[in-house]
Amino acid sequence: MAQQAITTVLRSRGIDVPAGVARAIAGCDDVNKLRRWLAKAATATTAAEVVARSRRKR
C-alpha cells in the first residue's frame, strides 16, 4: 500500500516515475524506508531523488 502511495504522490505532482524507479519502490518491503520515501515524494523534484541513497551524517 505504501508503495502505491509513493507513486501516486509523485504522479499527482506531475513527476514521471521511470520503470526502474517504479520497480525499486514496488519491490521494497522495508516499512521505515517506505515512510522516508513517502515523505521525500512530497518535496522531490524527480522520482530518482526519492529512492536515492542519502549520505549519513557523521
Summary of the structure (lengths in Angstrom):
residues: 58
radius of gyration: 10.7
end to end distance: 33.0
largest distance: 35.1
contacts: 128
relative contact order: 0.22
helix: 60%
strand: 0%
